[in-house]
Amino acid sequence: MAALVLPDLRWFPSWAATVTDFGDGVMHGSGSWNLDHPIEPTEASCRELVDVLAERVAGDPEIGRVASTYFWITAGDGGPGDEVIGFLNLRHDLNDWLLEEGGHIGYSVRPARRRQGHATRALALGVRRAGELGIERVLVTCDTDNAASARTIEAGGGVFEDVRKDKRRYWITVPVAAAGPGGAGAARR
């Protein structure tokens, strides 16, 4: 099971454990690039990130940012006893850079929770959320040497298009049933 929840300070303990588990690793989908300093596994850092991510939803075309929604991936149903195990960023549009390299969805699962199907389930939820926004085809990319992510994308219906700038590019057609508010991929607060 997996759920997508909106970033919130109530998730701090498991968010901090996830950030710690990544160490110096890249946390795709986390939104950490929106801060002017590295994320630390502290309550103050979590609060700052939650606030910044809430402001970044609208995007800022002047600096190349499209509207996007940030989610935290949880291991269960997103209920009170659940834990954050990763991150997912759903970009509502594609600018030139995202079309070449970044795609609509960026995600990562903490190292200790990998190879358990969480990324595959989270990607499926992200694709459903894209459908709710009216996106009919989702672009998802991964590094050419990231075989695990390529398998995740392919398991999620990704159809390989090509490689650009060391990124494998896949398109996923959004299922028709995913469209509409409050669908199966709806985020929980």
Secondary structure, DSSP 4 states (H G I P E B T S, - for coil): --EEE---GGGHHHHHHHHHHHTTS--TTS-GGGSSS---SSHHHHHHHHHHHHHHTT-BGGGTBPPEEEEEEESSSSSTT--EEEEEEEESS--HHIIIIIBSEEEEE-GGGTTSSHHHHHHHHHHHHHHHTT-SEEEEEEETT-HHHHHHHHHTT-EEEEEETTEEEEEEEPPGGG-STT-TT--B-
